[in-house]
Each structure stands twice: as structure tokens, then as C-alpha cells.
Amino acid sequence: MNTVKESNNRLTSGADKKFLTLIAVLSVLIPIVVAALFFMPKEGGSSVDVSYLPAFHAILNSLTAIALVIGYYNVKRQNVKGHRAAMLAAFSLSAIFLVSYVTYHFLGERTTYGGEGALKFIYYFILLTHIVLAVVIVPLVLLSVYFGISNQLARHRRISRWTFPIWLYVAVTGVLVYLLISPYYS
């Protein structure tokens, strides 16, 4: 019996190592790809119209924030099915956002903020904290989802205490960044 238990622990540990390695690779690769696309020089205009994507991103961020709050509400009420559904919805919406965001920055033109005074300071503060925490949230979300779906609930709870508020902040500030810069889209 002990041998079976030890064998199962080794299998779980081996599976964990594979997924944790994948999470580490994605956590480094995703921000590098996004940064490279963002700073990549654009040559000529794209024939694909992506001007609608920033508004779509704000909608995705809004829906992600709503899903996160619903997930939090459900877990506090011990509704595991509702929590899981809401969190998988938030994860899916964030994944769609990421693909769309990369597409936009690959094909679209960069927009600069044109506001002045205190609003400019507020915009750049929100933008900077949003960007930094968007990088931080990638491994936290991936770990939270992995620990949740692999039923490692103690680990899931421990990491999710950090993931939830940061993810919610990133989703909400994504909408704020859009609202503040939207007058300057061409």
C-alpha cells in the first residue's frame, strides 16, 4: 500500500514538474512576445482593419472582471461548480484578450496619449501599474488554474489569494486605460 502511495506521489510530482515547467516557459515567453510586437517598427499600413479591437479588449476586460467577481462570490458561498465555471470563463476571456491584443499590436498602429496635466499623470500611473501587473499575473493565473483543475486545493488557495486581486486590478485598469486613451485613436 505504501509503495502505491509513493508511486502515485512520484507520478503527481512528475506531472507537476512538466506543467510547472510549461507555466514557467509561458510566463517568460508571453511578455517577451507582447513587448516585441509592441515595440516592433511598423512598415506601412496594414490592409487589415483592427481599429475596433481596443473597444473589444475593453469589453473582454470588463467581462473578465465580472467573471472574477462572480467566481469570488461563488467560492465564498462554497459553490464550487459556480466558482469553477466563472473562473474558467475569466481564463478563457483573458486568453481571447491576449490573442486579440497581440494581433492588434502586430497589425495596428501605436496610439499615444494626448492628455495634459493631472490626467496625464493618472493615465501613465494606471498604465504602468497595469503593464507591470499584467506581466506578474501570467504565472499566477496559470498556477491558480493548474492547481485548481488538478485538485491541489491547498496550493490553489494559497496562490489564488494573490492572483484574484491582481487579476481583477489588471482587468479593471485595462478598461480604464482604454477609456482614457480612446479619444486619441485615429
N, C-alpha and C positions, 0 to 999 in steps of 0.2 A: 504494500500500500504506500509506504513512504517513497519507494522508487517511482511509482506512478506520479505521485505528487511532485517529486523533484523533477521528473521528466517534463511534466506539464509546466512547471515554473521555468525550465530552460527554454521550452518552446515559446512561451509567452515572452520571455526575455529576448529571445532571438527575433521574434516578430516585432517587439518593441524597438529593438535596435534598427531594424530595417526601416520602420516607419519614422522613427526619430531622426535617422539619417536623411530620409527623404524630406522631412519637415525642415531640417537644418539647411539642406540644399535649396529648397524653395524659398526659405526665409532670406537667403542671401541673393539668390538669382532674381526674384521678383523685383525688389527695389533697384537692383542694378539695371535690369531691362527697362523699367519705367524711367529711371533717370537718364539712361542712354537715349531713349526715344524722345524724352522731353527736351534734352539739350542738343539733339542731333540737328544739324543745319538743314533747313528745308530748301530744296531747289525747285523753284517754280511752284505753281499751284497744283493741287491735286484735282483730278477730274471727278472725284467722289465728294459729294456734299455731306460733310459731317457737322454742319453748323447746328443741327438740332441736338447733338449729343450732350453738350453741357446741361441743358434742361433735363434730358433723360437721366443724366447722372444725379442731378438733384432729386429727381423722383425716386431713383433707386436708393439713394442715401436716406431719404425720408421713410421709404418703406422698410429699409433695414432697421432704422431707429425704432419704428413701430413694432417690428417683429421682435427686436431685442427686449423692448419693454413688456410685450406680451409673454415672451419666454420667461422673463424675470418674474412677472406676476404669477405665471403658472407654476414655476418651481417653488415659489413661496407658499403656494397652496397645495403643494405636493401632487400636482397634476403632471406626472412625468410624460405622458403622451403629448399633452398640450405644450409642455416645455420643449420636448424634442422636436415637434413639428415646427414650432416658432423659430427655434434656433437653426434648424436645417433650412428654413425659409430665409433667415438672415444670412446664413452662409451662402446659399445659392444666389441671393440678390447681390451680395458682395462679390461673388465670383463673376457674375454677369457684369457688374460695375467694372471690375478690374479689366476684363477683356475689352469692354467698350472704351474705357479710359485709355488703354494702350492704343487701341485703334484710332481714337481721336487725336492723340499726341503724335501718332505716326503719320496721319494724313492731314491733320488740321494745322492751321496757323496759330502761333502763340499769341495770346492776348495779354496785354499789360494793364495793370490797374491805373486808372487815371484820376482817382480821387485825391483830395488835398486835406491838409490839417490833421485833426484828431482822428477822423475816419480812416485816413491812410495808415496811421499808426495801428489802429484797431484791426484793420484789414490784414496788415502784414503780421501782426501778432497772432491772429487767428490762423492765417495761412501757415506760418512757421510751425506753430504747435500742431496743427492738423497734419502737416507733412511728416514731422518727426514721429508723431504717434501713429501715423499710418504705416510707417516702417516697423515700428515696435509691435503693432497689432498683428502683423502677419504670422509670426511664430506663435503668438498667444492664441489666436483663433485656431490655427491648425492643431496645436496641442490640445486645446479645450475640446475640439470636435473629436480628435482621435481618442482621447481619454474617455469621452462620453460614449462614443459608439463602441469602444472596446470594453465598456462596463468597468472601467477603473475609476470608480466614482470618487474615492478619496482624492486621487490625483486631479480628477476633473474639477472638484470643488475648490481645491487649493489654487489651481491656475485660473479658474473662472472668476474668482474674486478680483483678480487684476484685469482679466480680459473684458468683462462686462462694462465697467465704467469707461475704460479706454476706447473700446469699440463704439460705445454709444457716443462718446465725445467726438470721435472721428466721423461718425455718420452725421451728427448734428452740425459740426463745423463744416463738413463738406457742403451742406445746404447753405450755410451762412456765407461761405466763400463764393458760391455761385450767385447768391443774391447780391452780394457786394460788387462783384465784377461784371455781372450780366449787362449793365448799361454800356460797358466798353467793348462788348463783342461787336465785330464789324458786320 
